[in-house]
Amino acid sequence: MEMPRRTRYVREEEVKGLFSFREAVEAVEAAFREKGEGKAVMPPKAIIPVPEGDIRAMPAYLEGMNIAGVKVVNSHPLNRKRGLPTVMAVLVMIEPETGFPLAVIEASYLTAVRTGAAGALALKLLARKDSSTAAIIGAGVQGRFQLIALNHVFPHLKEIRIWSMEPNLAYRLKSEFEGQIEPQIKVAPEPEEAVRGADIIITATPSRKPIVMNEWVKEGAHINAIGADAPGKQELDPAILKRARIFLDDWSQGMEAGEVNVPISSGELSKEDIAGEISDVLVGRLEGRRSADEITVFCSTGLAIQGVAVGALVISKLSSRMGI
């Protein structure tokens, strides 16, 4: 008689110790490669507005990894005042052949890591290899993971400048990483002082109006626009996008909710102004950066395939630990 199968429940503390950031980057890169090869099924995420935030449902199936899942995640920017994370998530991993729920994973940390991993992939594909200075706009949870991504791809940067709407968060981030990584870390009093002259600019805020202005961005810069992940959000002056070669994580989701959503809606930008998806670059179907002077922008909204890929990594690590 067969023993009944059991769904694993994986708590956040266990998730944090299961895999490295490098392994998360590899998993996310594999997911984007599957997307580029047409092996991923991923409907657009459903976003439900609620008081002071939103709730999202994100399903995906990765054929090559033979795994499926659905993540439920929120975004509540005011939660920090309540002593709660601004983003919390639960991921249900599903066996495609049977529909059996393999695991329910507390996924707030996983969500932060997979977003950082996508940022690392974009830096590897689009930023100039001789980049020496970076700016991080926003010093919350995602600002931290984008700093980790930055150090993963460019460990020998000379300087990282951090600006936050809440200066104490910027100083906390500086204190956490100072002496642990090679670049000098500075807290900028204004976003302009962080951005001017930077080879790499990373935005990770919940802003609904531009923070980074066109005249601050030098030729040849690369921008990871991370914060705009819902309709109405934007962090960049649309004039920057008009100068840039733009890559989305997903056409449908990016047009509706990514950094381009506001200028597309207003007519300041058109679909023809967008080069394509980052997965197109990864699989060699589309050229990424074409010159040292070109400005490149990666618009990250956060895809279900990223969470499912890292969820598969969690299951694999747990199985190895248990000798299954």
C-alpha positions in Angstrom: 0.0 0.0 0.0 1.4 3.4 -1.0 2.0 5.9 1.7 -0.1 9.1 1.1 1.9 12.0 -0.3 2.3 15.1 1.9 2.5 18.7 0.9 5.6 20.3 2.5 5.3 23.6 4.3 8.5 25.6 4.1 9.0 28.5 6.5 10.9 31.7 5.7 13.8 30.9 8.1 14.4 27.6 6.3 14.2 29.1 2.8 17.0 31.6 3.8 19.5 28.9 4.5 18.8 26.7 1.5 20.6 28.4 -1.4 23.1 31.1 -2.3 22.4 34.2 -4.3 24.5 32.8 -7.2 22.3 29.7 -7.3 19.2 32.0 -7.4 20.7 34.0 -10.3 21.3 30.7 -12.2 17.7 29.6 -11.6 16.3 32.9 -12.8 18.5 32.9 -15.8 17.3 29.4 -16.7 13.7 30.6 -16.4 14.3 33.5 -18.7 16.1 31.2 -21.1 13.0 29.0 -21.1 10.8 32.0 -21.8 13.1 33.0 -24.7 12.8 29.5 -26.1 9.0 29.5 -25.9 8.9 26.9 -23.1 7.2 29.0 -20.4 3.5 29.5 -19.8 2.8 32.6 -17.9 -0.5 34.6 -17.9 -0.2 38.2 -16.9 -0.3 38.7 -13.2 -3.7 39.6 -11.7 -3.4 42.8 -9.6 -6.3 43.6 -7.2 -6.2 47.1 -5.7 -7.0 47.2 -2.0 -6.8 50.0 0.6 -3.2 51.3 0.7 -1.8 48.7 -1.6 -2.6 45.7 -3.9 -2.6 41.9 -3.9 -1.3 39.9 -6.9 -1.7 36.4 -8.2 1.1 35.1 -10.3 0.9 31.6 -12.0 3.5 30.0 -14.2 4.6 26.7 -15.8 8.2 25.9 -16.9 8.3 23.0 -19.3 12.1 22.4 -19.1 12.1 22.3 -15.3 8.8 20.4 -15.3 7.4 22.6 -12.5 4.5 24.9 -12.0 3.3 27.2 -9.3 1.2 30.1 -8.2 2.5 33.0 -6.0 0.2 35.3 -4.0 2.0 38.5 -3.1 1.1 42.0 -1.8 2.6 45.4 -2.1 1.8 47.8 0.8 4.3 50.7 0.9 3.0 52.0 4.2 3.5 48.7 6.1 6.9 49.7 7.5 5.0 52.1 9.8 3.0 49.1 11.0 6.0 47.0 11.7 5.2 44.8 8.7 7.2 44.1 5.5 6.0 46.1 2.5 6.0 42.9 0.4 4.9 39.5 1.7 4.2 36.3 -0.3 3.3 32.6 -0.3 4.2 30.3 -3.2 2.4 27.1 -4.0 4.6 24.7 -6.0 2.6 22.2 -8.1 3.5 19.0 -9.9 2.4 19.5 -13.5 1.5 15.9 -14.3 -0.9 15.5 -11.4 -1.7 18.9 -10.0 -0.4 17.7 -6.6 0.7 20.7 -4.4 4.3 19.8 -3.7 5.0 22.6 -1.3 3.7 25.8 0.2 6.6 28.1 0.6 6.7 31.3 2.7 8.1 33.5 -0.1 8.8 37.0 1.0 12.6 36.4 1.1 12.3 34.3 -2.1 10.5 37.2 -3.8 13.2 39.7 -2.8 16.0 37.3 -4.0 14.4 36.5 -7.3 14.0 40.2 -8.1 17.6 40.9 -7.2 18.6 37.9 -9.4 16.8 39.4 -12.4 18.6 42.7 -11.8 21.9 40.8 -11.8 21.1 39.1 -15.1 20.2 42.5 -16.7 23.5 44.0 -15.4 25.4 41.1 -16.9 23.7 41.4 -20.3 23.4 45.2 -20.7 25.8 47.2 -18.5 29.2 48.3 -19.7 31.9 45.9 -18.6 34.1 48.9 -17.6 31.4 50.4 -15.2 33.0 51.9 -12.1 30.3 53.9 -10.4 26.8 53.0 -9.4 23.8 54.7 -7.9 21.0 53.0 -6.0 17.8 55.0 -5.6 15.8 53.4 -2.8 17.2 51.6 0.2 14.4 49.3 1.3 14.4 45.5 1.0 14.8 45.6 -2.8 17.5 48.3 -2.6 19.5 45.9 -0.5 19.1 43.0 -2.9 19.9 45.1 -5.9 23.1 46.1 -4.1 23.8 42.4 -3.6 23.1 41.9 -7.4 25.4 44.8 -8.2 28.2 43.3 -6.1 27.6 39.9 -7.6 28.2 41.1 -11.2 30.6 44.0 -10.6 32.5 43.3 -7.4 35.3 45.7 -8.3 33.3 48.9 -8.7 35.0 52.0 -7.2 31.9 53.7 -5.7 28.3 53.0 -4.9 26.1 56.0 -4.0 22.8 55.4 -2.2 19.8 57.8 -1.9 16.6 57.0 -0.1 13.4 59.0 0.7 14.1 57.7 4.2 17.8 58.6 4.9 18.0 56.3 7.8 17.5 53.4 5.5 20.3 54.5 3.3 22.7 54.8 6.2 21.6 51.4 7.5 22.4 49.9 4.1 25.8 51.6 4.1 26.5 50.3 7.5 25.5 46.7 6.6 27.8 46.5 3.6 30.7 48.9 4.4 33.9 46.9 4.7 32.2 43.8 3.4 32.5 44.7 -0.3 35.2 46.5 -2.3 33.4 49.7 -3.5 33.3 52.8 -1.4 29.7 53.4 -0.3 28.4 56.9 0.0 24.9 58.2 1.1 23.8 61.0 -1.2 21.6 63.8 0.2 19.7 64.2 -3.0 19.0 61.8 -5.9 20.9 64.0 -8.4 24.1 63.7 -6.4 23.7 59.9 -6.5 22.9 59.7 -10.2 25.2 62.2 -12.0 28.1 60.5 -13.6 27.0 57.0 -12.6 27.6 54.2 -15.0 24.9 52.1 -13.5 21.6 53.4 -12.0 19.2 51.2 -10.0 15.8 52.5 -9.0 13.9 50.6 -6.3 11.2 52.8 -4.9 7.3 52.8 -4.9 7.3 56.2 -6.6 4.4 57.4 -8.8 6.4 60.3 -10.3 9.9 60.6 -11.8 12.8 60.7 -9.3 15.6 60.3 -11.8 15.8 63.2 -14.3 17.0 63.1 -17.9 19.8 65.7 -17.6 21.4 63.7 -14.8 21.9 60.5 -16.9 25.2 60.3 -18.8 25.7 58.6 -22.2 26.5 54.9 -21.8 24.7 54.4 -18.5 22.7 51.3 -17.8 19.5 51.6 -15.7 17.7 48.8 -13.8 14.2 50.2 -13.2 12.9 47.9 -10.5 10.3 49.8 -8.5 7.6 50.3 -11.2 5.6 47.1 -11.0 2.0 48.2 -11.1 0.0 50.6 -13.2 0.7 54.3 -12.4 4.1 53.7 -11.0 7.2 55.4 -12.5 10.7 56.4 -11.4 12.3 57.7 -14.5 11.8 60.9 -16.5 10.2 59.8 -19.8 12.9 61.7 -21.7 15.4 59.2 -20.5 13.4 56.4 -22.1 13.3 58.3 -25.4 17.1 58.3 -25.4 17.5 54.7 -24.4 17.4 51.1 -25.7 14.6 49.6 -23.6 14.2 46.0 -22.5 11.2 44.6 -20.7 11.0 41.4 -18.6 7.7 40.6 -20.4 5.8 42.5 -23.1 2.3 42.2 -21.7 3.2 42.8 -18.1 5.8 45.4 -18.8 3.5 47.6 -21.0 0.8 47.5 -18.3 2.8 47.8 -15.1 6.5 48.5 -15.8 8.5 51.7 -16.0 7.1 52.3 -19.5 3.4 52.1 -18.5 2.8 55.8 -17.7 4.6 57.2 -20.8 2.9 54.6 -23.0 -0.5 55.6 -21.6 0.2 59.3 -22.1 1.5 58.8 -25.6 5.0 60.0 -24.8 6.4 56.6 -25.7 5.2 53.9 -28.1 5.7 50.2 -28.5 8.1 50.9 -31.3 10.4 52.7 -28.8 11.0 49.4 -27.0 13.7 47.0 -28.3 12.2 43.8 -26.8 12.5 41.4 -23.9 15.6 40.6 -21.8 15.0 36.9 -22.7 15.5 37.8 -26.4 19.0 39.1 -25.5 19.7 36.0 -23.4 19.0 33.5 -26.2 20.7 35.6 -28.9 17.6 36.6 -30.8 18.2 40.3 -30.1 21.3 42.5 -29.7 21.6 44.1 -26.3 24.0 47.0 -25.8 25.2 48.1 -29.2 27.8 50.8 -28.2 29.6 52.2 -25.3 27.6 55.4 -25.6 24.2 53.8 -25.7 21.9 54.1 -22.7 20.2 50.9 -21.8 17.2 50.3 -19.5 15.8 47.1 -18.0 12.2 47.4 -16.9 11.6 44.8 -14.2 8.0 44.0 -13.1 8.8 40.7 -11.5 7.7 37.5 -13.3 5.9 34.4 -12.0 8.6 32.3 -13.8 11.3 33.8 -11.5 9.5 32.7 -8.4 8.6 29.3 -9.7 12.3 28.7 -10.8 13.6 29.6 -7.3 10.8 27.6 -5.8 12.0 24.6 -7.8 15.5 25.3 -6.3 14.0 25.2 -2.8 12.3 21.8 -3.5 15.5 20.4 -5.0 17.6 21.6 -2.0 15.1 20.1 0.5 15.0 16.8 -1.4 18.8 16.6 -1.4 18.9 17.4 2.3 16.4 14.6 3.0 18.1 12.2 0.7 15.1 11.8 -1.6 
